[in-house]
Amino acid sequence: MIPTARRSAGCAPTRVAAAIASAFLLAGAGAAAAAPLVTLDRNGAFVAVEAYGPNIVHVTIAVDKAEVLKGPGHGIIAQHADNKPFQHRAAADGDTFASSGMTLRINPTAVPSIPTQSQKYFAPSLAPVGLEVRNAQGQQILKMTGWEMSPQTVNEEKTYQVGAEFHAPADEHYYGMGQNQESLSGLDLRGRTLDCKHWYDAPGGETVCVPFMVSSKGYGIVWDNPSATRFSAGVLGSTRFQSNVGERVSFFIITGKNADELYSGYARLTGKTPIPPKAAFGLIQSKARYDSQDQVLRIAKTYREKRYPLDIMVVDWFYWTRMGQLDIDPAQFPDPDGMNKQLHDMGMQSIISVWPRFETAGRYFNELDAKGYLLKDKDGKTQDGLPFRSDRTGGLIDSTNPAARKWFFEKVRDNVLSHGFDYPWLDETEPDLVPDGFRYAIGTGDRYRNLYPLVHTEGFAEGMRAWKPNRRVLILSRAAYLGSQRTGALFWSSDIKSTWEALARQIPAGLNMTASGIAYWGNDIGGWQNLPQTTEATRAPLLDPSDARNVVGQNHDYPELHTRWFQYGTFTPTLRLHGSRKEAELWSFGKQAEAVMAKFNALRYQLIPYIYSQAKMTYDTGAPFMRPLWMDFGTDPNVANIGTQYMFGPAFLVAPVTEQGQTEKNVYLPAGTDWYNWWTNEKLAGGQWVKVAAPIDQIPLFVKAGSIVPLGAAVQSTASKQAIEQILVFPGSDAEFTLYDDDGLSYDYEKSKGVVSGKLRWKQSDGKLSANGGPSGFAATAPKLVKVIGR
C-alpha cells in the first residue's frame, strides 16, 4: 500500500488522476528529449506534461525539476512525442490540457493552512498532486489519489521507492502487465497483486514484466520504470504501482474508444509489430535436443515422407563444444552448411539456439572479462553463475553495453548463423543470471531489473537487419519488456511443466501477455520439463498410449494431453512442438494421437491465409489477433473475467480443453451476435453458456455470425505458393475480410511493394459475396469458391 503519511503525497477525493511515464530512451538512447508541453510547480512537486499525439500523455512528477525534464525511459520512442494536438489552459481550478482524444487536469496548488497537531506528526513529506483524465466524451476515466518517493538504499545506491495510486471504481477491470502464470482460469487482475519482474522460478511458471495495464474504462497506463515493480489492482478501492528504484514517478496514459485504439497508441509509443516471416505461422519442430545433424535431417525427411506440413526445424542447446564457445561441435554437426541446404531444398528453414553465458574456461571469457562486457558484482568482478542454480556457471554478456551486444551479435553471426541458419533463438533473455545486487554497464541490476530482454533482443534484431537488410528478422525469445514487440521476436512462456495444470495456466497467461501489446506469444506444446513416467489421472485415457511406451512410459494420459495441447496451439500465433522427451514429433505419441494432430496441423495450414491477414492487421494497428473476449465484447459484462476461451482473429472463438478425460465443455457465447459451431455448423444465439461436445478429435470452436474465413490449399510449407481453395461465409450480417499476402520474407511490405491485398464483402440482404483486388483474376473467381454455412 502507498501510505499518505511520511512517504507519499495524497490528493483529496475530488482531485483527480492522470498518467505518467519515465526516462532513459532505448530506441536512440541519449537522444534529446522533446520539451514538455509544460512544467508546473506544485509547492515543490514538479510536474511535467508531454504528449504523444491526441490520445497519449506522459506525466512525470518529482521533487527535483531536472528529473521531470529527462526524456522517457527505455522502450519508448521519444521521437514520436507530439504536443501539437493539445491546448493548455491555466486557471484558478488548475491546469487543463485538452485534445480531441482526452482531457488532463492537474489540480491547483493547495491553499496553505495552519497544520493541526496530527498533521504535524503525520504530514506527508511530498506536496500533493491531483490529476484527472476524461475521455473524448467528457467522462472521467482516471483519478490519481497519491504519489510516492520513499528514500532507501538499494545495491549500495541511494535512491527512492517510487509509486502512484489511483482510484479503482467497483466496476473497473484490469488486464495486461506481461506474463503471469498464477491463474488457472480468471483473466481480470482486479483483486490481485503482481510482482512485475522477470522471474524464471515463479511458482506457476516464469513471469515476464511488460508494465502496460489496460482498463475496462477505456484507458491504459504504461508504467515507465524498469526496476522490480509491484502492481496491485483494485485492492481496497485503489490501484497502485510501486517500483523499487527511481528518482521520479513517470507513466503514460493512453485513451481510446475501443481496444484497438489503445493498442494503436501503444504502438505509437513503443513501436510497430513487424510482420514475421510467413514460415513463423507454419509448424515449428523443436526438441531438447536433437543431438546431431543426421537426427535433424531424419526428422525433417520423415515429415516430408508422411506428407505432414512443416516449416522450421530447430537446433536447441549444446550443439557447441562448451557454453560460450560460440562454435558448432563438428562431432555432432560435421556439415551444418550442408544440413541447412538440405532443409532449404525441402522448403524448410532453421532456427538455432544462442545463449548469453560464457564459461570461464571458454575461449572468449578472458577477452570479455578484460573488456568489461560481462555482468559484474558490487566489487567490479565478473559474476560467474549463481549459487542457487543447477546450471550455475558462466558470465553473462552485458547487453546494456552497446559495444558488448555488437560484439556478441557479430561473433554469433560469423561463427554460427553464417552456416546457413535462418534465425536465432535467444534463450535466457530474462536474464537467467538474475541481476539483483549486480551491476550492468548502464547501472545497477536492481535499477534496470526488467530491461535485459529488450536490449539483448533488440541488439540482435538491429544486427540481423544490417546483415541482411531485406530479410525479415525472426527471433525466438524467452522474455520481453516495453517495446520488445518491435524486434521481430516470437515470445514463449518458458520452461513449463508437462501437466494438465500447466496447460490450463497457459491460456490466461497468454491472453494477458497479448493484452500487454506483445502479439506474438506461444508456448512449448506438451510442456518442456522432463515427462513423468507415471500419472495421477483417474480417468481412462481418451487415446491409446500402448504404442508410445518408449516415450511416455506409464504416463497413460500423456498422448491425450499432448494432443489437447496441440489443438490449443493450432489457434495461437505460433505453433511449436518442443520438450524434454525422447521424441517430440507428431508421430511420437501413438498412432491415435498422430492422426488427430495431423488433422489439426492440416487445419493450421488451411488457415494460414486467414492468420497471415491478421498479421498485417497487427502491423497496421498494433492490436493482437489472439484476443481476450473483453476486447471485442466489452459491453457484455459476462466476459470480463473469462480466461479460458478467446478470439483468434475476428471470426474464431476458441475454448481449449484442459482437463483429462473431458469430452464436453461449457462455453460462453458472447452476446450481440449469433455463433456457428465449426464442427457441426449448428447456429446458436449469443449471450448464453452452452454445453459443447468435445471428443478427442475436436476442440470447442465457434465462428461469429457475419464472418468470412478464407481457406488455403494444401501445401507442405509456406515456401510454396498457396492458392485460396475455399471461402467460407457464416451469414448473419454484412461482412468484410481483407485478404493479405506478400512474398513472406522481405521488408518490401513496409514500402507497399509486392503486396497483394483483396477485399472480400458479403452482402447479407442479397446473399452474395464480391471481391476486389487480390491476385490476377481473383475478383472473378472468388465468388465461385464460396460456401455459405447453413445453406
PAVOVEX-752136 format. One record per residue (C-alpha): residue in one letter; y, z negated, x negated. Coordinates in steps of 0.2 Angstrom, whole numbers, plus 2048, in hexadecimal, padded with zeros to 3 digits. Layout:
% PAVOVEX-752136
  residu   c2   c3   c1
       A    Y    Z    X
...
% end
This chain:
% PAVOVEX-752136
  residu   c2   c3   c1
       M  800  800  800
       I  812  803  7FB
       P  81B  7F2  7FD
       T  82D  7F2  802
       A  832  7E4  7F7
       R  834  7E4  7E4
       R  82B  7F4  7E1
       S  831  800  7EE
       A  840  805  7F8
       G  83D  807  80B
       C  848  810  818
       A  84A  80A  82A
       P  83F  811  837
       T  84D  81C  83E
       R  84F  823  82C
       V  845  832  828
       A  839  83B  81D
       A  837  84A  812
       A  82E  852  804
       I  82D  850  7F2
       A  826  858  7E2
       S  827  855  7D0
       A  828  85D  7BE
       F  821  866  7B0
       L  81E  879  7B3
       L  80E  881  7AE
       A  811  893  7B3
       G  81F  895  7A6
       A  81F  883  79F
       G  830  87F  798
       A  839  88C  7A3
       A  84A  886  7A9
       A  849  87E  7BA
       A  855  885  7C7
       A  863  87A  7CC
       P  860  86F  7DB
       L  868  873  7EB
       V  870  862  7E9
       T  86E  852  7E0
       L  873  842  7EA
       D  876  830  7E5
       R  870  823  7F1
       N  876  813  7E9
       G  86E  818  7D8
       A  85F  821  7E0
       F  861  833  7DB
       V  85A  840  7E7
       A  859  852  7E3
       V  855  860  7F0
       E  84F  871  7EB
       A  848  87F  7F6
       Y  83B  88C  7F4
       G  83F  897  802
       P  843  892  814
       N  834  887  818
       I  831  87E  807
       V  83C  870  800
       H  839  866  7F0
       V  840  855  7F0
       T  840  849  7E0
       I  846  837  7E0
       A  849  82C  7D1
       V  854  81F  7C9
       D  858  82A  7BA
       K  862  83A  7BF
       A  85A  844  7B1
       E  849  842  7B9
       V  84E  84A  7C9
       L  856  858  7C0
       K  846  85D  7B7
       G  83C  86C  7BD
       P  82D  86B  7C8
       G  81C  866  7C1
       H  80D  870  7BB
       G  805  87C  7C7
       I  816  880  7D0
       I  81E  890  7CD
       A  830  88B  7C9
       Q  837  89D  7C9
       H  833  89E  7DC
       A  841  891  7E0
       D  84D  898  7EC
       N  85B  88D  7F4
       K  864  89C  7FD
       P  85B  899  80E
       F  862  887  810
       Q  873  881  815
       H  879  870  810
       R  884  865  81B
       A  88B  854  815
       A  890  848  823
       A  891  836  827
       D  87F  836  82E
       G  879  83D  81D
       D  875  84D  815
       T  86D  85B  81E
       F  864  86A  817
       A  860  878  824
       S  857  888  824
       S  84E  893  831
       G  83E  88A  82C
       M  843  878  82C
       T  850  86A  82B
       L  850  85C  81E
       R  85B  84D  820
       I  85F  840  813
       N  866  830  81A
       P  877  82A  814
       T  879  81C  808
       A  876  80C  810
       V  885  802  815
       P  887  7F3  809
       S  884  7E2  810
       I  882  7D0  80B
       P  870  7CC  807
       T  867  7BE  810
       Q  85D  7B1  806
       S  84D  7BA  80A
       Q  854  7CB  804
       K  85A  7C3  7F4
       Y  848  7BF  7F0
       F  83F  7CD  7F8
       A  84C  7DB  7F6
       P  845  7EC  7EF
       S  84A  7F1  7DE
       L  84D  803  7E4
       A  85A  809  7EF
       P  854  80F  800
       V  852  822  803
       G  84F  828  814
       L  849  83A  817
       E  844  844  827
       V  83D  855  82A
       R  83E  85F  83A
       N  836  870  83D
       A  83E  880  842
       Q  83D  87A  855
       G  846  86A  850
       Q  837  85E  852
       Q  836  850  845
       I  826  853  83C
       L  828  847  82D
       K  831  837  828
       M  831  82E  818
       T  831  81B  819
       G  831  816  807
       W  830  81B  7F5
       E  82A  812  7E5
       M  82C  810  7D3
       S  823  801  7CC
       P  824  7FE  7B9
       Q  814  7FD  7B0
       T  80C  802  79F
       V  7FE  80F  79F
       N  7F5  814  78F
       E  802  80B  785
       E  810  815  78E
       K  81E  80D  798
       T  81F  816  7A8
       Y  81E  813  7BB
       Q  812  814  7CA
       V  81B  820  7D5
       G  818  822  7E8
       A  81F  827  7F9
       E  81B  821  80A
       F  81C  82A  81B
       H  81B  826  82D
       A  80A  82B  834
       P  80A  82E  847
       A  7FA  829  850
       D  7F6  83B  855
       E  7F9  842  843
       H  7EA  849  839
       Y  7E9  84D  826
       Y  7DF  859  81C
       G  7DD  860  80A
       M  7E0  856  7FA
       G  7D3  85F  7F1
       Q  7C0  85C  7F1
       N  7B9  84C  7F7
       Q  7A7  84A  7FB
       E  7A7  839  803
       S  7A5  840  815
       L  796  845  81E
       S  79E  84D  82C
       G  7B0  848  830
       L  7BE  853  829
       D  7CE  849  82E
       L  7D4  83E  81F
       R  7DD  833  82B
       G  7D8  821  828
       R  7D1  825  817
       T  7D7  821  805
       L  7D3  82D  7F8
       D  7D4  82C  7E5
       C  7DC  83D  7E1
       K  7D5  83F  7D0
       H  7C7  84A  7C8
       W  7B8  83F  7C8
       Y  7A7  847  7C3
       D  79E  836  7C7
       A  7A5  833  7D8
       P  797  82C  7E3
       G  796  83A  7F0
       G  799  848  7E3
       E  7A7  84D  7D8
       T  7B9  84B  7DE
       V  7C6  858  7DA
       C  7D9  854  7DC
       V  7E3  862  7E4
       P  7F2  857  7EB
       F  7F6  862  7F9
       M  7F5  859  80A
       V  7F7  863  81B
       S  7FC  85A  82B
       S  7F8  85F  83D
       K  80A  85D  840
       G  80E  86E  837
       Y  813  869  826
       G  80B  866  815
       I  80F  85B  806
       V  80C  861  7F4
       W  80C  851  7EA
       D  813  856  7D9
       N  80B  84A  7CD
       P  7FB  84D  7C2
       S  7F7  83B  7BF
       A  7E9  832  7C8
       T  7F0  830  7DA
       R  7EB  826  7E9
       F  7ED  82E  7FA
       S  7EC  823  80A
       A  7ED  82D  81A
       G  7F3  825  82A
       V  7ED  813  825
       L  7F7  806  82F
       G  803  812  835
       S  808  81A  824
       T  803  828  818
       R  805  824  806
       F  804  82D  7F5
       Q  804  822  7E5
       S  802  829  7D4
       N  7FE  81F  7C4
       V  80B  827  7B8
       G  81C  82E  7BB
       E  82F  82C  7BA
       R  833  833  7CB
       V  82D  837  7DC
       S  82B  849  7DE
       F  823  854  7EC
       F  825  863  7F6
       I  825  865  809
       I  81F  875  811
       T  821  879  824
       G  81A  886  82F
       K  816  88A  841
       N  804  88D  83D
       A  7F8  88A  82F
       D  7FA  89B  827
       E  80C  898  825
       L  809  888  81B
       Y  7FD  891  80F
       S  809  89F  80D
       G  815  892  807
       Y  808  88A  7FC
       A  805  89B  7F4
       R  818  89D  7F1
       L  819  88C  7E9
       T  809  88D  7DE
       G  803  89F  7DD
       K  7FA  8AD  7E6
       T  7E7  8AD  7E7
       P  7E1  8BD  7DF
       I  7D3  8C8  7E7
       P  7C3  8C4  7DC
       P  7B8  8D2  7D6
       K  7AE  8D8  7E5
       A  79E  8D2  7DC
       A  7A4  8C0  7DF
       F  7A0  8C2  7F1
       G  78E  8C8  7EE
       L  77F  8BD  7E9
       I  781  8B4  7D9
       Q  771  8AE  7D0
       S  772  89F  7C5
       K  766  892  7BE
       A  767  883  7B2
       R  762  88C  7A8
       Y  75B  89D  7A4
       D  755  89A  792
       S  754  8AC  78C
       Q  75A  8BE  78F
       D  749  8C3  794
       Q  749  8B6  7A2
       V  75A  8BC  7A8
       L  755  8CE  7A8
       R  744  8CA  7B0
       I  74D  8C1  7BF
       A  759  8CF  7C1
       K  74C  8DD  7C1
       T  742  8D3  7CD
       Y  750  8D3  7D9
       R  751  8E6  7D8
       E  73E  8E8  7DA
       K  73F  8DD  7EA
       R  74E  8E6  7F0
       Y  758  8D6  7F2
       P  76B  8D9  7EF
       L  772  8D0  7E0
       D  783  8D2  7D7
       I  784  8C5  7C9
       M  778  8BD  7BD
       V  77E  8AD  7B5
       V  77A  8A6  7A3
       D  77C  893  7A4
       W  77E  887  796
       F  774  885  785
       Y  773  897  781
       W  77C  891  771
       T  775  88A  762
       R  77F  87A  764
       M  78D  873  76F
       G  79E  87B  76A
       Q  796  888  75E
       L  79D  895  769
       D  78E  8A1  765
       I  77F  8A8  76D
       D  76E  8A2  767
       P  765  8B2  760
       A  754  8AA  763
       Q  758  8A9  776
       F  763  8B8  778
       P  760  8C4  769
       D  76A  8D3  772
       P  776  8CC  77E
       D  77F  8DD  77E
       G  770  8E6  783
       M  76C  8D9  790
       N  77D  8DC  798
       K  77B  8EE  797
       Q  76B  8ED  7A1
       L  773  8E2  7AE
       H  781  8EE  7B0
       D  775  8FD  7B1
       M  76D  8F3  7C0
       G  77E  8F1  7C8
       M  780  8DF  7C3
       Q  78D  8D5  7BA
       S  78B  8C5  7B0
       I  793  8B4  7AE
       I  791  8A9  79F
       S  794  896  79E
       V  7A1  890  792
       W  7A4  87D  78E
       P  7B4  875  786
       R  7AA  869  77B
       F  7A7  86A  768
       E  79A  860  75F
       T  7A0  858  74F
       A  792  861  746
       G  797  872  74D
       R  7A0  87F  743
       Y  7B1  87E  74B
       F  7B3  86B  74D
       N  7BC  868  73D
       E  7C8  876  73F
       L  7CC  870  751
       D  7CE  85E  74B
       A  7DA  863  73D
       K  7E4  86E  748
       G  7E6  860  755
       Y  7DE  86B  763
       L  7D2  85D  76A
       L  7D5  84E  775
       K  7DA  83F  76B
       D  7D8  82C  76D
       K  7E7  820  76D
       D  7E6  820  75A
       G  7E8  833  758
       K  7D5  836  754
       T  7CB  843  75D
       Q  7C0  83B  76A
       D  7AE  83F  769
       G  7A6  83E  77A
       L  7A6  82F  785
       P  79A  81F  784
       F  795  820  797
       R  78F  832  797
       S  77D  837  792
       D  785  847  78B
       R  791  83C  781
       T  795  847  772
       G  7A2  854  76D
       G  7B5  855  76D
       L  7BF  85D  77B
       I  7CA  86C  779
       D  7DB  867  77D
       S  7E0  875  789
       T  7F1  86D  78D
       N  7F6  874  77B
       P  7F9  887  77D
       A  7F4  88A  76B
       A  7E3  881  76F
       R  7DF  88B  77F
       K  7E4  89B  776
       W  7D8  897  768
       F  7CA  892  774
       F  7CC  8A2  77E
       E  7CC  8AE  76F
       K  7BD  8A6  767
       V  7B3  8A7  778
       R  7B9  8B9  77A
       D  7B4  8BE  769
       N  7A4  8B4  767
       V  79D  8B5  779
       L  7A5  8BF  786
       S  7A7  8CE  77A
       H  794  8D0  77C
       G  796  8D8  78D
       F  797  8C9  798
       D  7A3  8CC  7A6
       Y  7AA  8BB  7AB
       P  7AA  8A9  7A4
       W  7A4  89A  7AC
       L  7AF  88B  7A7
       D  7A5  87B  7A9
       E  7AB  869  7A7
       T  7BD  86E  7AC
       E  7C1  85D  7B3
       P  7BF  85A  7A4
       D  7AF  851  7A3
       L  7B6  847  794
       V  7C1  83C  79F
       P  7D2  83B  798
       D  7D7  82A  79E
       G  7DD  820  78E
       F  7DE  830  783
       R  7EB  83C  77E
       Y  7EE  84E  781
       A  7FB  858  777
       I  806  858  786
       G  805  845  789
       T  7F9  838  78E
       G  7E9  83B  798
       D  7EE  82F  7A5
       R  7FF  838  7A8
       Y  7F6  849  7A9
       R  7E6  843  7B1
       N  7E3  851  7BD
       L  7EB  860  7B3
       Y  7DD  866  7A8
       P  7D4  872  7B3
       L  7E4  87B  7B7
       V  7E9  87E  7A4
       H  7D7  881  79E
       T  7D3  88E  7AC
       E  7E4  896  7AB
       G  7E4  898  799
       F  7D4  8A1  79A
       A  7DA  8AC  7A9
       E  7EA  8B1  79F
       G  7DF  8B5  790
       M  7D2  8BF  79B
       R  7E0  8C9  7A3
       A  7E9  8CD  792
       W  7D8  8D3  78B
       K  7D3  8DE  799
       P  7E4  8E1  7A3
       N  7DC  8EA  7B1
       R  7CC  8E1  7B3
       R  7CD  8D3  7C0
       V  7CA  8C1  7B9
       L  7BC  8B7  7C1
       I  7B9  8A5  7BA
       L  7AC  899  7C1
       S  7B5  888  7C0
       R  7B0  876  7C4
       A  7C1  86F  7C8
       A  7D2  874  7CE
       Y  7E4  86E  7CF
       L  7F4  874  7D7
       G  7F5  887  7D4
       S  7E3  889  7CE
       Q  7E0  896  7DC
       R  7EB  8A2  7D2
       T  7DF  8A3  7C3
       G  7D2  8AE  7CB
       A  7C6  89F  7CB
       L  7B7  89B  7D7
       F  7B5  889  7D8
       W  7A6  87F  7DC
       S  7A1  86D  7E1
       S  799  868  7D1
       D  788  861  7CD
       I  783  85B  7DE
       K  772  854  7E3
       S  764  85E  7EB
       T  763  855  7FB
       W  767  857  80E
       E  775  84A  80C
       A  77D  854  7FE
       L  77C  863  809
       A  785  85B  817
       R  793  854  80C
       Q  797  866  806
       I  79D  86C  816
       P  7AC  860  819
       A  7AF  860  806
       G  7B1  873  805
       L  7BC  874  815
       N  7C9  867  80E
       M  7C8  870  7FD
       T  7CD  881  805
       A  7DA  877  810
       S  7E1  873  7FF
       G  7E5  885  7FB
       I  7D6  888  7F1
       A  7CE  896  7FB
       Y  7BF  89A  7EF
       W  7B3  88C  7F0
       G  7A1  88B  7F0
       N  792  880  7EA
       D  781  880  7E2
       I  775  887  7EF
       G  767  87A  7EF
       G  770  86D  7E5
       W  771  86C  7D2
       Q  769  85C  7CE
       N  757  85B  7C9
       L  74C  85D  7D8
       P  742  84E  7DD
       Q  730  852  7DE
       T  72D  847  7ED
       T  736  846  7FE
       E  73B  839  80A
       A  73B  845  819
       T  731  83F  828
       R  731  84F  832
       A  725  85D  82E
       P  72E  86B  824
       L  733  87A  82D
       L  72E  885  81E
       D  71D  885  816
       P  71F  87E  804
       S  70D  881  7FE
       D  711  890  7F4
       A  720  888  7EB
       R  717  879  7E4
       N  71C  87E  7D2
       V  72E  87D  7D7
       V  72F  86F  7E4
       G  720  864  7E0
       Q  71D  858  7EF
       N  72F  85B  7F5
       H  728  863  805
       D  738  866  80E
       Y  742  86D  7FF
       P  73F  880  804
       E  746  87C  815
       L  755  873  80D
       H  758  881  801
       T  757  88E  80F
       R  763  884  81A
       W  76F  883  80B
       F  76E  896  808
       Q  772  899  81A
       Y  781  88E  818
       G  786  897  808
       T  785  8A8  810
       F  795  8A3  819
       T  79F  89B  80B
       P  7AB  8A5  7FF
       T  79E  8A6  7F1
       L  78B  8A7  7F3
       R  783  8A0  7E3
       L  771  89A  7E0
       H  770  88C  7D2
       G  767  87C  7CE
       S  75C  872  7C2
       R  74B  879  7C8
       K  73D  882  7BF
       E  742  891  7CA
       A  752  894  7D4
       E  750  8A6  7DC
       L  74E  8AC  7ED
       W  73B  8AD  7EB
       S  739  89C  7E3
       F  736  891  7F2
       G  728  899  7FB
       K  725  8A9  805
       Q  72C  8A2  815
       A  73C  89C  80D
       E  73E  8AD  804
       A  73D  8B7  814
       V  74B  8AD  81C
       M  756  8AD  80D
       A  754  8BF  80A
       K  759  8C2  81C
       F  769  8B8  81A
       N  76D  8C0  809
       A  76C  8D1  812
       L  778  8CA  81F
       R  784  8C5  811
       Y  784  8D6  80A
       Q  787  8DE  81C
       L  796  8D2  81E
       I  79E  8D7  80D
       P  7AB  8E3  815
       Y  7B0  8D5  821
       I  7B1  8C8  813
       Y  7BA  8D3  807
       S  7C7  8D7  814
       Q  7C9  8C4  815
       A  7CC  8C3  803
       K  7DB  8CF  805
       M  7E1  8C4  813
       T  7E1  8B5  807
       Y  7EA  8BF  7FA
       D  7F7  8C4  806
       T  7FA  8B3  80E
       G  7F2  8A5  804
       A  7E8  89F  812
       P  7D5  89C  810
       F  7C8  8A5  81A
       M  7BC  897  81A
       R  7C6  88D  826
       P  7C5  87C  82F
       L  7C6  87E  842
       W  7D7  875  842
       M  7DF  884  83A
       D  7DB  890  848
       F  7D9  884  857
       G  7E6  877  853
       T  7EA  875  866
       D  7D8  86F  86A
       P  7D8  85D  866
       N  7C5  85D  865
       V  7C5  866  854
       A  7D0  85A  84A
       N  7C2  851  841
       I  7B4  85E  842
       G  7AD  860  830
       T  79C  867  834
       Q  7A1  878  83A
       Y  7AF  885  835
       M  7B5  896  837
       F  7B1  8A4  82A
       G  7BE  8B0  82C
       P  7C6  8B3  83D
       A  7B5  8B7  846
       F  7A7  8AB  841
       L  7A4  899  846
       V  797  892  83A
       A  78E  882  83D
       P  781  87F  82F
       V  772  875  832
       T  771  866  826
       E  763  85B  82D
       Q  750  85D  828
       G  745  864  836
       Q  754  868  841
       T  751  877  84D
       E  760  875  859
       K  772  86F  856
       N  781  869  860
       V  790  875  85D
       Y  7A1  874  863
       L  7A9  884  869
       P  7BC  882  868
       A  7C6  885  877
       G  7D1  894  87B
       T  7C4  8A1  879
       D  7B3  8A6  87D
       W  7A5  8A7  870
       Y  796  8B2  86D
       N  786  8AB  865
       W  783  8B7  856
       W  770  8B6  859
       T  76E  8B8  86B
       N  77F  8C0  870
       E  780  8B3  87E
       K  793  8B0  883
       L  799  89E  885
       A  7A9  896  88A
       G  7B3  88D  87D
       G  7B8  87B  87F
       Q  7A7  874  880
       W  798  86D  875
       V  789  877  877
       K  777  874  871
       V  772  883  866
       A  761  889  861
       A  75F  888  84E
       P  74E  88E  848
       I  74B  88F  836
       D  750  8A1  835
       Q  761  89E  83E
       I  771  895  83A
       P  77C  891  84A
       L  788  89F  849
       F  795  8A5  856
       V  7A2  8B2  857
       K  7B3  8B0  85F
       A  7B6  8BB  86E
       G  7C2  8C9  86A
       S  7BB  8CC  858
       I  7B7  8DB  84E
       V  7AA  8D9  841
       P  7A6  8E8  835
       L  795  8E9  82D
       G  791  8F2  81D
       A  782  8FC  819
       A  774  8F5  80E
       V  778  8F5  7FB
       Q  770  8ED  7EC
       S  781  8E7  7E5
       T  793  8E9  7E8
       A  793  8F6  7DA
       S  78D  902  7E7
       K  799  90A  7F3
       Q  796  902  804
       A  798  90C  813
       I  79C  904  824
       E  78C  905  82E
       Q  791  8FC  83E
       I  7A1  8F5  847
       L  79D  8E6  852
       V  7A9  8E2  860
       F  7A8  8D2  869
       P  7B3  8D5  879
       G  7BE  8C8  882
       S  7CF  8CD  87C
       D  7D9  8DB  872
       A  7D3  8DA  860
       E  7D9  8E0  84F
       F  7D0  8E0  83E
       T  7D8  8E7  82E
       L  7CA  8EE  824
       Y  7CE  8ED  811
       D  7C6  8F5  802
       D  7CA  8FA  7F0
       D  7C1  8FD  7E0
       G  7BB  8EA  7DF
       L  7BF  8E8  7CC
       S  7D1  8ED  7C8
       Y  7E2  8E6  7CB
       D  7E8  8F6  7D3
       Y  7E8  8ED  7E4
       E  7F7  8E3  7DD
       K  801  8F4  7DD
       S  7F9  8FA  7ED
       K  7F0  907  7E3
       G  7DE  90C  7E7
       V  7DF  902  7F7
       V  7D6  907  807
       S  7DC  8FE  816
       G  7D7  903  828
       K  7DC  8FB  838
       L  7CF  8F8  846
       R  7D6  8F5  858
       W  7CC  8F0  867
       K  7D5  8F3  878
       Q  7CD  8E7  884
       S  7D4  8F0  894
       D  7CC  900  890
       G  7BD  8FA  886
       K  7C1  906  877
       L  7C3  904  864
       S  7CF  90E  85A
       A  7D1  90F  847
       N  7DF  914  83C
       G  7DF  916  829
       G  7D0  912  81F
       P  7C6  91F  815
       S  7C6  931  819
       G  7C0  935  82A
       F  7BD  922  82E
       A  7C9  923  83D
       A  7BE  930  845
       T  7AE  928  841
       A  7B2  916  844
       P  7B0  917  857
       K  79F  91E  855
       L  799  90F  84C
       V  79E  902  859
       K  792  8F7  862
       V  79A  8EC  86F
       I  791  8DC  871
       G  78C  8D8  884
       R  78B  8EB  889
% end
